[in-house]
Amino acid sequence: MTESYRKIAYSAVLVGVGVALGYALALVPNVELVSFVCVVSGALLGKLWGGIDGALIFGLYSLLSPFGMPPVPLFITQIICGAVMGISGAVVRKKLTSPLYATLTGVLLTLFYDIATNAAGYFSFPTAQTFFVYLLGGITFAAVHIISNGVLFAVLFPVVLPRLTRGRG
C-alpha cells in the first residue's frame, strides 16, 4: 500500500473513531475524547492530515450531534479548533509520550477551545444576559473540561502513541 493510501486509510479510521467517541461520551458533560483523537491524528499523520482530520471530526460530530447542530459561528469555530488540535499533534508529537508534556498539551488546547467556543457562542446570541450565562457557566464547564482533558492526555498519550507509531519509523 502506498504511503498516500495508508494515510487516507488511517485518516478515515481516526475520523470514525473520533466521531464515535464523541457520541459515546456525549452524556458526560465536558468529558470527551474527541480532542485526544484530533491530536493523535496529527501525531500520526502530520500537520496536513491532522488538520483535515481534526476539522472533519469536530465538523461531523457537531453537524450530526444528538443535541442538534450549533449556531453557524460556533460550528465554524469548532471546526477551526479541531484543525488546530490536529496540527498541534504533529508539532508536539515527539514530546507527547511524556505525561507532563501531554498534560500541558491537553490543558492548553482545551483552554484555547473553550475560550474560542464560548466567545463564538456568545457572539451567536449577544445580549447582557447571555454574556453572564456564558461567563459564569463557561467557567464551571471549562474547568471540568480542562482538568479532564489534562488527565486523559497524561494517561492515554504515553500508552497509546508508542503503540500506534510502532513500526512506522
PLY file of the C-alpha trace (Angstrom):
ply
format ascii 1.0
element vertex 169
property float x
property float y
property float z
element edge 168
property int vertex1
property int vertex2
end_header
0.00 0.00 0.00
1.47 3.36 -0.94
2.01 5.97 1.76
-0.77 8.23 0.46
-3.32 5.39 0.57
-2.09 4.41 4.01
-2.65 7.97 5.25
-6.14 8.06 3.74
-6.99 4.76 5.44
-5.60 5.92 8.80
-7.43 9.21 8.36
-10.77 7.53 7.72
-10.37 5.28 10.76
-9.36 8.18 13.02
-12.27 10.35 11.87
-14.67 7.47 12.52
-13.17 6.75 15.93
-13.19 10.44 16.88
-16.84 10.92 15.97
-17.84 7.62 17.62
-16.04 8.52 20.85
-17.81 11.88 20.78
-21.16 10.12 20.78
-20.03 7.54 23.35
-19.35 10.25 25.93
-21.99 12.75 24.80
-24.00 12.42 28.01
-20.99 13.12 30.25
-20.71 16.93 30.43
-17.36 18.21 29.20
-15.53 14.90 29.39
-14.59 13.90 25.87
-12.04 12.04 23.77
-12.63 13.93 20.52
-9.77 16.34 21.23
-7.47 13.43 22.04
-8.21 11.74 18.70
-7.61 15.01 16.82
-4.17 15.34 18.43
-3.44 11.64 17.80
-4.25 12.15 14.14
-1.74 14.95 13.82
0.88 12.98 15.74
0.46 10.01 13.40
-0.23 11.64 10.05
1.41 15.06 10.17
0.16 18.63 10.01
-1.89 18.42 6.82
-3.82 15.25 7.62
-4.01 16.13 11.31
-5.65 19.44 10.43
-8.02 17.81 7.96
-8.96 15.05 10.40
-9.44 17.46 13.30
-11.73 19.63 11.20
-13.69 16.61 9.94
-14.04 15.06 13.39
-15.40 18.20 15.00
-17.43 19.12 11.92
-19.14 15.75 11.59
-19.74 15.37 15.31
-21.24 18.87 15.58
-23.26 18.58 12.39
-24.79 15.27 13.45
-24.87 15.98 17.19
-27.64 14.31 19.18
-28.22 17.74 20.75
-28.72 19.45 17.39
-26.40 21.48 15.22
-24.84 24.53 16.92
-25.26 28.07 15.56
-23.09 28.66 12.49
-20.43 30.84 14.22
-19.97 28.17 16.89
-19.95 25.37 14.28
-17.21 27.09 12.28
-15.21 27.77 15.45
-15.40 24.11 16.47
-14.11 23.05 13.05
-11.22 25.52 13.24
-10.36 24.38 16.77
-10.37 20.74 15.65
-7.96 21.60 12.84
-5.69 23.45 15.27
-5.68 20.41 17.57
-4.74 18.10 14.71
-1.94 20.38 13.55
-0.72 20.73 17.14
-0.46 16.96 17.43
2.05 16.97 14.58
4.02 19.84 16.10
4.42 18.28 19.57
4.39 14.61 18.52
7.78 13.64 19.91
7.01 15.03 23.36
3.53 13.56 23.86
4.82 10.38 25.48
5.86 12.47 28.48
2.87 12.61 30.87
3.79 16.15 31.92
4.05 17.40 28.34
0.87 15.54 27.36
-0.96 17.18 30.28
0.29 20.62 29.27
-0.79 19.99 25.67
-4.25 18.86 26.75
-4.71 21.80 29.12
-3.56 24.45 26.63
-5.53 23.09 23.68
-8.66 22.71 25.79
-8.29 26.23 27.19
-7.94 27.53 23.62
-11.01 25.54 22.54
-13.13 26.67 25.49
-12.26 30.34 25.08
-12.88 30.25 21.33
-16.16 28.32 21.51
-17.54 30.33 24.44
-16.77 33.53 22.54
-18.44 32.16 19.40
-21.44 31.04 21.44
-21.78 34.46 22.99
-21.49 36.21 19.63
-24.26 33.98 18.32
-26.62 35.47 20.94
-25.03 38.76 22.10
-27.12 40.16 24.96
-26.31 41.21 28.52
-28.00 38.08 29.84
-26.09 35.69 27.59
-22.80 37.38 28.47
-23.18 36.42 32.13
-24.51 32.96 31.28
-21.51 32.26 29.03
-19.09 33.80 31.51
-20.33 32.08 34.67
-21.47 28.83 33.07
-18.41 28.72 30.90
-16.02 28.88 33.84
-17.52 25.83 35.52
-17.76 23.73 32.36
-14.33 24.86 31.17
-12.74 23.84 34.48
-14.17 20.32 34.19
-13.20 20.15 30.50
-9.63 21.40 31.05
-8.96 19.14 34.03
-10.46 16.06 32.39
-8.53 16.56 29.15
-5.31 17.20 31.08
-5.77 13.90 32.92
-6.88 11.97 29.82
-3.94 13.26 27.75
-1.47 12.43 30.57
-2.79 8.90 30.98
-3.53 7.98 27.35
-0.73 9.51 25.27
2.21 7.72 26.94
0.37 4.40 26.48
-1.38 4.82 23.13
1.07 6.80 20.99
4.04 4.39 21.20
1.75 1.51 20.22
0.28 3.37 17.27
3.67 4.52 15.97
5.46 1.19 16.47
6.97 0.06 13.20
6.20 3.33 11.42
9.66 4.83 11.80
0 1
1 2
2 3
3 4
4 5
5 6
6 7
7 8
8 9
9 10
10 11
11 12
12 13
13 14
14 15
15 16
16 17
17 18
18 19
19 20
20 21
21 22
22 23
23 24
24 25
25 26
26 27
27 28
28 29
29 30
30 31
31 32
32 33
33 34
34 35
35 36
36 37
37 38
38 39
39 40
40 41
41 42
42 43
43 44
44 45
45 46
46 47
47 48
48 49
49 50
50 51
51 52
52 53
53 54
54 55
55 56
56 57
57 58
58 59
59 60
60 61
61 62
62 63
63 64
64 65
65 66
66 67
67 68
68 69
69 70
70 71
71 72
72 73
73 74
74 75
75 76
76 77
77 78
78 79
79 80
80 81
81 82
82 83
83 84
84 85
85 86
86 87
87 88
88 89
89 90
90 91
91 92
92 93
93 94
94 95
95 96
96 97
97 98
98 99
99 100
100 101
101 102
102 103
103 104
104 105
105 106
106 107
107 108
108 109
109 110
110 111
111 112
112 113
113 114
114 115
115 116
116 117
117 118
118 119
119 120
120 121
121 122
122 123
123 124
124 125
125 126
126 127
127 128
128 129
129 130
130 131
131 132
132 133
133 134
134 135
135 136
136 137
137 138
138 139
139 140
140 141
141 142
142 143
143 144
144 145
145 146
146 147
147 148
148 149
149 150
150 151
151 152
152 153
153 154
154 155
155 156
156 157
157 158
158 159
159 160
160 161
161 162
162 163
163 164
164 165
165 166
166 167
167 168
